């Protein structure tokens, strides 16, 4: 527990105020002895010998295909592959824990630099070596953080009527409070994602600084006397809540072996999906009983305790940042300026223009020139748009047609909870049986194999939408369109997981930038949908409007199958895909 507090923001503050007198690191203890460095050429010989002896214990049939599949994931630094994958060996991908402790001696390079590394293979400061309990505790904090930010978007939806009445604005204007929040957490990753990958910054400073601002902003969000102030605050809440979206998956992959990461990402995605679904349920009854401002107070009551928990007990997980800070301490303790971490050297070679270009321009260039990426971006953005259009169609269906009150009209969103309870275990079971279990003999296989669940999930989306569209009428029980909505979101979840696992295998060098661009595209289209979908549903009817959206998803079914059957040919022609 002491190391969790030491590595948290509270622990770092205590160390700063006490000049590092308390909560010491290993190298700060009196009995610490810094290991003697080994010249670079000598270490290569030692490591080559170790690798040869290790390989004798692994049969060729078990390793050849796996190593080939992992080779393309090792073409770049870990920074390029986050938030989903990092450089790893086959052993690191499959082994659950390190069981043998072996000292790691620092490397002395030809220019006199001593590279600061982990002290041993089971170094307690390496997030990959943390106990299962500690990693689970950290992961739960990230899931709670993500849920709190995502629920903040739709918790505003039941307040729209009250905002209209209080400020004398129209329905479209009142909906800006929801739309700008969603747009805000689409913009944020374009900035925060590359920042979190800089070794000097790391994960925690961004989490704590932005989430602190988020919590503070919930106060003016609940108290603001002007409409302009309200929508401004809502936009800023989205921006400062976005590191949960931009960096949350990266924190999970910092701690777990490659083959375990998809399980954690599935849970993270479930939290991100469930948040908007439960927002109207949480806010609907309170707004009905009190007033529209209560939904904003509920954001404070939920986010403030989570922030305090993270401030006290969320440790830094970025290995690049941990080693950079270790090198800084060692330089001071050893009075040796030649002690540097590899991440520190990489940091010195980074330029702002390079970071900006990689984060803001390259992903859109890839989208423009690579049809597989362009389709993935369009399809996921379309599905996200449809998901947020439910916040406009549900009141028209369950209030106008079925005479539900404000609180009751939000209860059909619980069908999404049921859908996740069904499709999440099924997806994880599929991954275990088709990827993890046969990994040592078959490897990962072609990237297109990640799309197999989407081949089935893609049919569920239009099926659910058509059910919702054409059974939303007084003569049919309300449970039928509710089932349709849940079925559609369940299919959306499966398709998202499949595509988001396919992209980093196919474009490992650009995965972090592609995900940030995808986030922006999805959030932008979803924000637009919040504004245009209600007028569309009023003009065309719920059946016509939702049916139109369902028709677009039918067209995309062909795209998924083209990507699955001809993805290898598209990759061969792409200048961006790993060959």
C-alpha positions as CSV (number, residue, x, y, z in Angstrom):
1,X,0.0,0.0,0.0
2,X,2.9,2.4,0.8
3,X,4.2,2.2,-2.8
4,X,0.7,3.0,-4.2
5,X,0.5,6.1,-2.0
6,X,4.2,7.0,-2.8
7,X,3.5,6.9,-6.6
8,X,0.2,8.7,-6.4
9,X,-0.2,12.5,-6.7
10,X,-0.6,12.8,-3.0
11,X,2.6,10.8,-2.4
12,X,4.6,13.0,-4.8
13,X,3.2,16.1,-3.1
14,X,4.3,14.7,0.3
15,X,7.8,14.0,-1.1
16,X,8.0,17.5,-2.6
17,X,7.0,19.2,0.7
18,X,9.3,17.0,2.8
19,X,12.2,17.2,0.3
20,X,12.0,13.4,-0.3
21,X,12.4,12.6,3.4
22,X,9.4,10.2,3.4
23,X,8.1,7.5,1.0
24,X,11.5,6.6,-0.4
25,X,12.4,4.8,-3.6
26,X,14.8,1.9,-3.6
27,X,17.8,4.0,-4.8
28,X,17.2,6.5,-2.0
29,X,17.6,3.9,0.8
30,X,21.0,3.8,2.6
31,X,21.7,0.2,1.6
32,X,21.2,0.7,-2.1
33,X,24.1,-0.1,-4.4
34,X,23.9,1.0,-8.0
35,X,24.9,-2.0,-10.2
36,X,28.0,-1.6,-12.4
37,X,27.2,-0.8,-16.0
38,X,28.2,-3.2,-18.8
39,X,29.6,-1.8,-22.1
40,X,27.0,-2.0,-24.9
41,X,28.9,-4.5,-27.1
42,X,29.5,-6.8,-24.1
43,X,25.9,-6.7,-23.1
44,X,24.8,-7.7,-26.6
45,X,26.9,-10.8,-26.4
46,X,25.4,-11.7,-23.0
47,X,21.9,-11.1,-24.0
48,X,22.4,-13.1,-27.3
49,X,23.7,-16.0,-25.2
50,X,20.7,-15.8,-22.9
51,X,18.3,-15.6,-25.8
52,X,19.8,-18.7,-27.4
53,X,19.6,-20.7,-24.2
54,X,16.0,-19.6,-23.7
55,X,15.0,-20.5,-27.2
56,X,16.1,-24.1,-26.7
57,X,13.2,-24.5,-24.2
58,X,10.6,-23.4,-26.7
59,X,9.8,-25.6,-29.7
60,X,9.9,-24.2,-33.2
61,X,6.3,-25.2,-33.9
62,X,5.1,-23.1,-30.9
63,X,7.1,-20.0,-31.5
64,X,7.6,-19.4,-35.2
65,X,4.1,-18.2,-36.1
66,X,3.8,-16.2,-32.9
67,X,7.1,-14.5,-33.4
68,X,6.1,-13.6,-37.0
69,X,2.9,-12.1,-35.9
70,X,4.6,-10.1,-33.2
71,X,7.4,-8.9,-35.5
72,X,5.3,-6.2,-37.0
73,X,4.2,-5.0,-33.6
74,X,7.9,-4.6,-32.7
75,X,8.7,-2.2,-35.6
76,X,8.3,0.9,-33.6
77,X,8.6,2.2,-30.0
78,X,5.9,1.6,-27.4
79,X,4.8,5.2,-27.8
80,X,3.5,4.4,-31.4
81,X,1.4,1.4,-30.4
82,X,-0.5,2.7,-27.4
83,X,-3.3,2.8,-26.3
84,X,-3.7,-0.9,-27.3
85,X,-0.4,-2.7,-27.8
86,X,3.3,-2.3,-27.0
87,X,6.5,-4.0,-27.9
88,X,6.6,-7.5,-26.5
89,X,8.1,-10.8,-26.8
90,X,6.2,-14.0,-27.2
91,X,7.0,-15.0,-23.6
92,X,5.8,-11.6,-22.3
93,X,2.6,-11.9,-24.3
94,X,1.5,-15.2,-22.8
95,X,3.1,-15.5,-19.3
96,X,0.9,-14.3,-16.5
97,X,3.6,-13.4,-14.0
98,X,7.4,-13.3,-13.8
99,X,8.6,-16.0,-11.4
100,X,12.4,-15.8,-11.6
101,X,14.3,-12.8,-10.5
102,X,17.3,-11.9,-12.5
103,X,19.4,-8.7,-12.1
104,X,19.5,-6.3,-15.0
105,X,22.8,-4.4,-15.3
106,X,22.7,-0.9,-16.9
107,X,24.2,-0.4,-20.3
108,X,27.2,1.8,-20.9
109,X,26.9,3.3,-24.4
110,X,29.7,4.3,-26.7
111,X,29.2,8.0,-25.8
112,X,29.5,7.4,-22.1
113,X,25.8,7.4,-21.3
114,X,24.7,4.9,-18.7
115,X,21.2,3.8,-19.5
116,X,19.0,3.5,-16.5
117,X,16.7,0.5,-16.6
118,X,14.8,-1.8,-14.3
119,X,17.0,-3.2,-11.5
120,X,15.7,-6.8,-12.0
121,X,13.3,-8.7,-14.1
122,X,10.9,-8.6,-11.1
123,X,11.5,-4.9,-10.4
124,X,8.6,-3.8,-8.2
125,X,8.4,-0.4,-9.9
126,X,7.7,-2.0,-13.2
127,X,3.9,-1.9,-13.7
128,X,4.1,-5.3,-15.5
129,X,5.4,-6.8,-12.2
130,X,2.7,-5.4,-9.9
131,X,0.6,-7.9,-8.1
132,X,-2.7,-8.9,-9.6
133,X,-4.5,-7.1,-6.7
134,X,-2.6,-3.8,-7.3
135,X,-3.2,-3.9,-11.1
136,X,-6.9,-4.7,-10.6
137,X,-7.2,-1.8,-8.1
138,X,-5.7,0.6,-10.6
139,X,-7.8,-0.7,-13.4
140,X,-11.0,-0.3,-11.3
141,X,-10.1,3.3,-10.8
142,X,-9.7,3.9,-14.5
143,X,-13.1,2.2,-15.2
144,X,-14.8,4.4,-12.5
145,X,-13.1,7.5,-13.9
146,X,-14.3,6.6,-17.4
147,X,-17.8,5.9,-16.3
148,X,-18.0,9.2,-14.4
149,X,-17.0,11.2,-17.4
150,X,-19.2,9.4,-19.9
151,X,-22.3,9.5,-17.7
152,X,-21.8,13.3,-17.5
153,X,-22.7,13.6,-21.2
154,X,-26.2,12.1,-21.1
155,X,-27.1,12.9,-17.5
156,X,-27.9,16.3,-19.0
157,X,-30.6,15.0,-21.4
158,X,-33.5,15.0,-18.9
159,X,-32.6,18.6,-18.1
160,X,-33.3,19.9,-21.6
161,X,-36.9,20.8,-20.8
162,X,-35.9,22.6,-17.7
163,X,-33.2,24.5,-19.5
164,X,-35.6,25.6,-22.2
165,X,-38.0,26.9,-19.5
166,X,-35.4,28.5,-17.3
167,X,-33.5,30.4,-20.0
168,X,-36.2,30.8,-22.6
169,X,-34.4,29.0,-25.4
170,X,-35.5,26.5,-28.1
171,X,-35.0,22.8,-27.9
172,X,-32.1,22.7,-30.4
173,X,-30.3,25.4,-28.4
174,X,-30.9,23.6,-25.1
175,X,-29.5,20.4,-26.7
176,X,-26.2,22.2,-27.1
177,X,-25.4,21.3,-23.5
178,X,-25.3,17.7,-24.5
179,X,-23.8,18.2,-28.0
180,X,-20.9,20.4,-26.9
181,X,-20.0,18.0,-24.1
182,X,-19.7,15.2,-26.6
183,X,-17.8,17.4,-29.0
184,X,-15.5,18.4,-26.2
185,X,-14.4,14.9,-25.3
186,X,-13.7,14.4,-29.0
187,X,-11.3,17.4,-29.2
188,X,-9.5,16.6,-26.0
189,X,-7.7,13.4,-27.2
190,X,-6.1,15.2,-30.1
191,X,-4.2,17.2,-27.4
192,X,-4.0,14.9,-24.4
193,X,-3.2,11.6,-26.1
194,X,0.2,12.8,-27.5
195,X,1.0,14.6,-24.3
196,X,0.5,11.5,-22.2
197,X,3.0,9.6,-24.5
198,X,5.7,12.2,-23.7
199,X,8.0,10.6,-21.1
200,X,8.4,13.9,-19.3
201,X,4.6,14.2,-18.7
202,X,3.3,10.6,-18.2
203,X,-0.2,9.7,-17.4
204,X,-1.0,10.9,-13.8
205,X,-0.3,14.6,-14.2
206,X,-2.8,14.8,-17.0
207,X,-5.4,12.7,-15.2
208,X,-5.2,14.6,-11.9
209,X,-4.9,18.1,-13.3
210,X,-7.7,17.7,-15.9
211,X,-10.0,15.8,-13.6
212,X,-9.6,18.4,-10.8
213,X,-10.7,21.0,-13.3
214,X,-13.6,18.7,-14.3
215,X,-14.8,18.4,-10.7
216,X,-14.5,22.2,-10.1
217,X,-16.4,22.9,-13.3
218,X,-19.4,20.9,-12.1
219,X,-20.1,23.7,-9.6
220,X,-20.7,26.5,-12.2
221,X,-22.4,23.9,-14.3
222,X,-25.0,23.6,-11.5
223,X,-25.1,27.2,-10.5
224,X,-24.6,29.3,-13.7
225,X,-27.3,32.0,-14.1
226,X,-26.9,32.3,-17.9
227,X,-27.4,30.0,-20.8
228,X,-24.1,31.0,-22.4
229,X,-22.3,30.1,-19.2
230,X,-24.0,26.8,-19.1
231,X,-23.1,25.6,-22.6
232,X,-19.5,27.0,-22.2
233,X,-19.1,25.0,-19.0
234,X,-20.6,21.9,-20.6
235,X,-18.1,22.1,-23.5
236,X,-15.2,22.5,-21.1
237,X,-16.4,19.6,-19.0
238,X,-16.1,17.4,-22.1
239,X,-12.6,18.7,-22.9
240,X,-11.2,18.2,-19.4
241,X,-12.9,14.8,-19.0
242,X,-11.4,13.5,-22.2
243,X,-8.2,12.0,-20.8
244,X,-10.3,9.1,-19.6
245,X,-11.0,8.5,-23.3
246,X,-7.5,9.6,-24.6
247,X,-5.3,7.8,-22.1
248,X,-7.5,5.3,-20.1
249,X,-6.7,2.3,-22.4
250,X,-3.0,3.2,-22.4
251,X,-2.9,2.9,-18.6
252,X,-4.4,-0.5,-18.8
253,X,-1.9,-1.7,-21.5
254,X,0.9,-0.4,-19.3
255,X,0.2,-3.0,-16.7
256,X,-0.9,-6.2,-18.5
257,X,0.6,-8.6,-21.0
258,X,-0.4,-8.3,-24.6
259,X,-2.9,-11.2,-24.6
260,X,-4.6,-9.9,-21.5
261,X,-5.1,-6.3,-22.8
262,X,-8.2,-7.1,-24.9
263,X,-10.1,-8.3,-21.8
264,X,-9.4,-5.0,-20.0
265,X,-10.2,-3.0,-23.0
266,X,-13.5,-4.8,-23.3
267,X,-14.4,-3.8,-19.7
268,X,-13.2,-0.3,-20.3
269,X,-15.4,0.0,-23.4
270,X,-18.3,-1.4,-21.4
271,X,-17.9,1.3,-18.9
272,X,-17.7,3.9,-21.7
273,X,-20.9,2.5,-23.2
274,X,-22.8,2.1,-20.0
275,X,-22.1,5.6,-18.8
276,X,-24.3,7.4,-21.4
277,X,-26.9,4.7,-21.1
278,X,-27.4,5.2,-17.3
279,X,-27.1,9.0,-17.4
280,X,-30.8,9.6,-18.2
281,X,-31.8,7.0,-15.7
282,X,-29.8,8.7,-12.9
283,X,-30.8,12.2,-13.9
284,X,-34.4,11.6,-15.0
285,X,-36.0,11.0,-11.6
286,X,-34.1,13.7,-9.8
287,X,-34.9,16.3,-12.4
288,X,-38.5,15.3,-12.3
289,X,-38.6,15.5,-8.5
290,X,-36.5,18.6,-8.0
291,X,-35.3,20.7,-11.0
292,X,-32.9,20.5,-14.0
293,X,-29.9,21.6,-11.9
294,X,-30.0,18.5,-9.8
295,X,-28.5,16.4,-12.7
296,X,-25.5,18.7,-12.7
297,X,-25.1,18.3,-8.9
298,X,-25.2,14.5,-9.3
299,X,-22.1,14.9,-11.6
300,X,-20.3,16.5,-8.7
301,X,-21.4,13.9,-6.2
302,X,-20.1,11.1,-8.4
303,X,-16.9,12.6,-9.7
304,X,-15.5,14.2,-6.6
305,X,-15.1,10.9,-4.6
306,X,-13.5,9.3,-7.6
307,X,-11.1,12.2,-8.0
308,X,-10.1,11.9,-4.3
309,X,-9.6,8.2,-4.7
310,X,-7.3,8.8,-7.7
311,X,-5.4,11.6,-6.0
312,X,-4.6,9.4,-3.1
313,X,-4.0,6.0,-4.7
314,X,-3.6,6.1,-8.5
315,X,0.1,5.4,-9.3
316,X,1.9,6.4,-12.5
317,X,1.9,3.5,-15.0
318,X,4.0,4.8,-17.9
319,X,7.3,2.9,-17.9
320,X,8.9,5.7,-19.9
321,X,8.0,8.3,-17.2
322,X,8.9,6.0,-14.3
323,X,12.4,5.3,-15.7
324,X,12.9,9.0,-16.6
325,X,12.2,10.0,-13.0
326,X,14.4,7.2,-11.7
327,X,17.3,8.5,-13.8
328,X,16.7,12.0,-12.4
329,X,16.9,10.7,-8.9
330,X,20.0,8.6,-9.6
331,X,21.8,11.6,-11.2
332,X,21.3,13.6,-8.0
333,X,22.2,10.7,-5.7
334,X,25.2,9.5,-7.7
335,X,26.3,13.0,-8.8
336,X,26.7,11.5,-12.3
337,X,25.2,13.5,-15.3
338,X,25.7,10.5,-17.6
339,X,22.9,8.5,-16.0
340,X,19.9,8.7,-18.4
341,X,16.9,6.6,-19.3
342,X,16.2,5.7,-22.9
343,X,12.9,7.5,-22.7
344,X,14.8,10.6,-21.6
345,X,17.0,10.4,-24.7
346,X,14.0,9.9,-26.9
347,X,12.3,12.9,-25.2
348,X,15.3,15.1,-26.1
349,X,15.0,14.1,-29.7
350,X,11.3,15.0,-29.9
351,X,10.2,18.3,-31.4
352,X,6.9,20.0,-31.0
353,X,6.4,20.1,-34.7
354,X,7.0,16.4,-35.0
355,X,4.5,15.6,-32.2
356,X,1.9,17.9,-33.7
357,X,2.4,16.5,-37.2
358,X,2.1,12.9,-36.0
359,X,-0.9,13.6,-33.8
360,X,-3.0,16.0,-36.0
361,X,-2.0,15.5,-39.7
362,X,-0.9,11.9,-40.3
363,X,-4.1,10.2,-39.2
364,X,-6.2,12.3,-41.6
365,X,-3.7,11.6,-44.4
366,X,-4.1,7.9,-43.7
367,X,-7.9,8.3,-43.7
368,X,-7.8,10.1,-47.0
369,X,-5.5,7.5,-48.7
370,X,-6.3,4.2,-47.1
371,X,-9.8,2.9,-47.8
372,X,-9.7,0.4,-44.9
373,X,-9.1,3.1,-42.4
374,X,-11.6,5.5,-44.0
375,X,-14.3,2.8,-43.8
376,X,-13.5,2.0,-40.2
377,X,-13.7,5.7,-39.2
378,X,-16.9,6.2,-41.1
379,X,-18.6,3.1,-39.8
380,X,-17.7,3.7,-36.1
381,X,-18.7,7.3,-36.4
382,X,-22.0,6.4,-37.9
383,X,-22.7,3.9,-35.1
384,X,-21.8,6.4,-32.4
385,X,-24.0,9.0,-34.1
386,X,-26.9,6.5,-34.0
387,X,-26.2,5.7,-30.3
388,X,-26.5,9.3,-29.4
389,X,-29.6,9.8,-31.6
390,X,-31.5,7.6,-29.1
391,X,-31.4,10.4,-26.6
392,X,-33.6,12.4,-29.0
393,X,-35.8,9.5,-30.2
394,X,-36.6,7.9,-26.8
395,X,-38.6,10.9,-25.5
396,X,-40.7,10.9,-28.7
397,X,-41.4,7.2,-28.3
398,X,-41.8,6.6,-24.6
399,X,-43.2,9.9,-23.5
400,X,-45.4,10.8,-26.5
401,X,-46.5,7.3,-27.5
402,X,-46.5,5.3,-24.2
403,X,-47.2,8.2,-21.8
404,X,-44.1,7.6,-19.6
405,X,-43.1,10.4,-17.3
406,X,-39.7,11.9,-17.4
407,X,-38.1,9.4,-15.1
408,X,-39.8,6.4,-16.6
409,X,-38.9,7.4,-20.1
410,X,-35.2,6.8,-19.2
411,X,-35.7,3.2,-18.0
412,X,-35.6,1.6,-21.5
413,X,-32.0,2.6,-21.6
414,X,-31.4,-0.3,-19.1
415,X,-31.8,-2.6,-22.1
416,X,-28.2,-1.5,-22.9
417,X,-27.1,-2.9,-19.6
418,X,-28.8,-6.2,-20.4
419,X,-27.2,-6.2,-23.9
420,X,-23.7,-5.7,-22.4
421,X,-24.4,-8.4,-19.9
422,X,-25.0,-10.8,-22.9
423,X,-22.5,-9.7,-25.5
424,X,-19.5,-8.8,-23.3
425,X,-19.1,-12.4,-22.0
426,X,-19.7,-13.8,-25.5
427,X,-17.0,-11.6,-27.0
428,X,-14.5,-12.4,-24.3
429,X,-15.2,-16.1,-24.7
430,X,-14.6,-15.8,-28.4
431,X,-11.3,-14.1,-27.8
432,X,-10.2,-16.7,-25.4
433,X,-11.1,-19.7,-27.6
434,X,-9.9,-18.2,-30.9
435,X,-6.9,-16.1,-30.0
436,X,-5.5,-16.6,-26.5
437,X,-5.9,-20.4,-26.2
438,X,-4.3,-21.3,-29.6
439,X,-1.8,-18.5,-29.5
440,X,1.3,-20.6,-28.8
441,X,0.7,-22.9,-31.7
442,X,-1.0,-20.5,-34.3
443,X,0.0,-17.1,-33.2
444,X,-2.3,-14.1,-33.7
445,X,-3.1,-15.0,-37.3
446,X,-4.1,-12.5,-39.9
447,X,-5.4,-9.1,-38.6
448,X,-8.6,-9.8,-40.4
449,X,-9.4,-12.6,-37.9
450,X,-10.1,-9.9,-35.3
451,X,-13.1,-8.9,-37.4
452,X,-14.9,-12.3,-37.1
453,X,-17.2,-11.2,-34.3
454,X,-18.1,-8.1,-36.4
455,X,-19.4,-10.4,-39.2
456,X,-22.2,-11.3,-36.9
457,X,-22.6,-8.1,-34.8
458,X,-23.0,-6.0,-38.0
459,X,-26.4,-7.7,-38.7
460,X,-27.7,-7.1,-35.2
461,X,-27.4,-3.3,-35.6
462,X,-29.9,-2.8,-38.5
463,X,-32.1,-5.6,-37.1
464,X,-32.4,-3.8,-33.7
465,X,-32.9,-0.4,-35.4
466,X,-35.7,-1.7,-37.7
467,X,-37.4,-3.3,-34.7
468,X,-37.2,-0.1,-32.8
469,X,-38.4,2.0,-35.8
470,X,-41.4,0.0,-36.8
471,X,-42.7,-1.3,-33.4
472,X,-42.6,2.1,-31.7
473,X,-46.4,2.6,-31.7
474,X,-49.2,2.6,-29.1
475,X,-50.6,-0.7,-30.4
476,X,-47.3,-2.6,-29.6
477,X,-46.0,-3.2,-26.1
478,X,-43.1,-0.8,-25.2
479,X,-40.8,-3.8,-24.4
480,X,-40.5,-4.6,-28.1
481,X,-38.8,-1.3,-29.2
482,X,-36.8,-1.5,-26.0
483,X,-35.4,-4.9,-27.0
484,X,-34.7,-3.5,-30.5
485,X,-32.6,-0.6,-29.0
486,X,-30.7,-3.0,-26.8
487,X,-30.0,-5.4,-29.7
488,X,-28.7,-2.5,-31.8
489,X,-26.3,-1.3,-29.1
490,X,-25.1,-4.8,-28.4
491,X,-24.2,-5.2,-32.1
492,X,-22.5,-1.8,-32.0
493,X,-20.4,-2.9,-29.0
494,X,-19.2,-6.0,-30.8
495,X,-18.3,-4.2,-34.0
496,X,-16.4,-1.5,-32.1
497,X,-14.4,-4.1,-30.2
498,X,-13.6,-5.9,-33.4
499,X,-12.5,-2.8,-35.4
500,X,-10.5,-1.4,-32.5
501,X,-8.6,-4.6,-32.2
502,X,-8.1,-4.8,-36.0
503,X,-6.5,-1.4,-36.5
504,X,-3.4,-1.7,-34.2
505,X,-2.5,-5.0,-35.8
506,X,-2.7,-3.5,-39.2
507,X,-1.3,0.0,-38.6
508,X,0.9,-0.4,-35.5
509,X,3.1,2.6,-36.3
510,X,0.1,5.0,-36.3
511,X,-2.4,3.3,-34.0
512,X,-2.4,6.0,-31.2
513,X,-2.9,8.8,-33.8
514,X,-5.6,6.8,-35.6
515,X,-7.6,6.2,-32.4
516,X,-7.4,9.9,-31.5
517,X,-8.7,10.8,-35.0
518,X,-11.4,8.2,-34.7
519,X,-12.5,9.6,-31.4
520,X,-12.7,13.0,-32.9
521,X,-14.7,11.8,-35.9
522,X,-17.1,9.8,-33.7
523,X,-17.7,12.6,-31.2
524,X,-18.1,15.2,-33.9
525,X,-20.8,13.2,-35.8
526,X,-22.5,12.3,-32.5
527,X,-22.6,15.9,-31.4
528,X,-24.2,16.8,-34.8
529,X,-26.7,14.0,-34.4
530,X,-27.9,15.4,-31.1
531,X,-28.8,18.6,-32.9
532,X,-30.3,17.3,-36.2
533,X,-31.9,14.0,-35.2
534,X,-34.9,15.3,-33.3
535,X,-36.0,17.6,-36.2
536,X,-35.4,14.6,-38.5
537,X,-37.6,12.4,-36.3
538,X,-40.3,15.0,-36.0
539,X,-40.4,15.5,-39.8
540,X,-40.0,11.9,-41.0
541,X,-41.5,10.2,-37.9
542,X,-39.5,7.9,-35.7
543,X,-40.1,5.0,-38.1
544,X,-38.9,7.0,-41.1
545,X,-35.9,8.6,-39.3
546,X,-34.6,5.5,-37.5
547,X,-35.4,3.4,-40.6
548,X,-33.1,5.8,-42.6
549,X,-30.3,5.3,-40.2
550,X,-30.8,1.6,-40.2
551,X,-30.5,1.6,-44.0
552,X,-27.1,3.2,-43.8
553,X,-25.9,0.4,-41.4
554,X,-27.2,-2.2,-43.9
555,X,-24.9,-0.7,-46.6
556,X,-22.0,-0.9,-44.1
557,X,-22.5,-4.7,-43.7
558,X,-20.9,-5.1,-47.2
559,X,-17.9,-3.0,-46.0
560,X,-17.2,-5.3,-43.1
561,X,-17.2,-8.3,-45.3
562,X,-15.0,-6.6,-47.9
563,X,-12.6,-5.7,-45.1
564,X,-12.6,-9.3,-43.9
565,X,-12.2,-11.1,-47.3
566,X,-9.9,-8.6,-49.1
567,X,-8.2,-7.0,-46.2
568,X,-4.9,-8.7,-47.0
569,X,-4.9,-7.3,-50.5
570,X,-5.7,-3.8,-49.1
571,X,-2.9,-4.1,-46.7
572,X,-0.5,-5.1,-49.5
573,X,-1.4,-2.0,-51.5
574,X,-1.3,0.4,-48.5
575,X,1.7,2.5,-47.8
576,X,0.8,2.7,-44.1
577,X,-0.1,-0.9,-43.1
578,X,2.5,-3.2,-41.6
579,X,3.7,-5.7,-44.2
